[in-house]
Amino acid sequence: KIHGGPHSASLDSWSVEVALLLASGVCVIQPNYRGSIGFGDDFCAALPGHVGEMDVGDCVALTRASLAQLDESLDPARGGAYGGSHGGFLTAWLLGCEERALYSCGVLWNPVVDLPAM
């Protein structure tokens, strides 16, 4: 689950959406990629000029770390990503990036994927 923004954050708090996924046997990771708030000004200010690089790299790194840590519990062929706004933008990038084999499906809502059309 990828938060929007990008200047927002995935919170360490109860969520009905995450609870339903976990109850269904789905592992959920919620990346706070560079550009997220709550980790200092430098972390938040690092993303402008590097959108589609740092944020995508952070999501891929967290996915790989999760797979390595939980290698017996997770099927690496069944990864997915979803998010809205900037999270939808990142989902689109993840589905098309060099590491796309990590993500077999994705759900995007209100993503920014065509800047010239805006």
C-alpha positions in Angstrom: 0.0 0.0 0.0 1.7 3.1 -1.2 0.6 6.5 0.2 -0.1 9.5 -1.9 1.5 12.9 -1.6 4.4 12.4 -2.0 4.6 14.7 1.1 2.4 12.4 3.3 3.2 9.2 5.2 2.1 5.7 5.9 1.2 5.7 9.6 1.9 3.0 12.2 -1.7 2.8 13.3 -4.7 0.6 12.9 -6.4 0.5 9.5 -9.5 -1.4 8.6 -8.1 -1.7 5.0 -4.8 -3.3 6.2 -6.6 -5.4 8.8 -8.8 -6.9 6.1 -5.9 -7.7 3.9 -3.9 -9.3 6.7 -7.0 -11.3 7.7 -7.1 -12.6 4.1 -3.5 -13.8 4.3 -2.0 -10.9 2.4 1.3 -9.5 3.6 1.2 -5.7 3.6 4.2 -3.3 3.5 3.7 0.4 3.7 6.7 2.3 2.4 7.7 5.7 3.6 9.8 6.5 0.6 12.0 9.6 0.4 9.8 12.6 0.2 7.5 11.3 3.0 6.9 13.5 6.0 7.9 12.6 9.5 11.6 11.8 8.9 13.0 15.3 8.9 13.4 18.1 6.4 16.3 16.5 4.5 14.3 13.2 3.9 11.2 15.1 2.8 13.2 17.5 0.6 15.3 14.8 -1.1 12.6 13.8 -3.6 12.0 16.9 -5.8 14.1 16.5 -8.9 14.3 12.7 -8.3 10.7 11.6 -8.6 10.5 8.2 -10.3 14.1 7.4 -9.1 14.4 7.7 -5.3 10.8 6.9 -4.4 10.7 3.9 -6.8 14.1 2.7 -5.6 12.9 2.9 -2.0 9.8 0.8 -2.7 11.8 -1.8 -4.6 14.3 -2.0 -1.8 11.6 -2.5 0.8 10.0 -5.2 -1.3 13.3 -7.0 -1.7 14.1 -6.7 2.1 10.6 -8.0 3.0 11.0 -11.0 0.6 14.5 -11.7 2.1 13.3 -11.5 5.6 10.1 -13.5 5.1 11.3 -15.8 2.3 9.5 -18.9 3.6 6.2 -17.1 4.0 5.9 -15.0 0.9 5.6 -16.0 -2.8 7.8 -13.7 -4.8 5.8 -14.3 -7.9 2.6 -12.9 -6.3 3.6 -9.4 -5.3 1.4 -6.4 -6.0 1.3 -2.7 -5.4 -1.5 -0.2 -5.0 -2.0 3.4 -4.2 -3.7 6.6 -5.1 -2.4 10.0 -6.3 1.4 9.8 -6.0 1.0 6.2 -4.7 -0.8 5.4 -8.0 2.0 7.1 -9.9 4.5 4.9 -8.0 2.4 1.8 -8.7 2.5 2.5 -12.4 6.3 2.9 -12.3 6.7 -0.3 -10.3 4.7 -2.2 -12.8 6.9 -1.0 -15.6 10.3 -0.6 -14.1 13.3 -2.9 -14.5 12.2 -4.6 -11.2 8.7 -5.3 -12.5 9.0 -9.0 -11.9 8.5 -8.2 -8.2 4.9 -6.9 -8.9 2.5 -9.2 -10.8 -0.5 -6.8 -10.4 -1.3 -3.3 -9.4 -4.2 -1.0 -8.6 -3.9 2.7 -9.4 -6.5 5.4 -8.5 -6.3 9.0 -9.6 -2.6 8.7 -10.5 -0.6 11.3 -12.3 0.8 9.4 -15.3 0.4 11.9 -18.1 2.0 15.2 -17.1 1.5 16.9 -20.5 -2.2 16.3 -20.4 -2.6 18.1 -17.0 
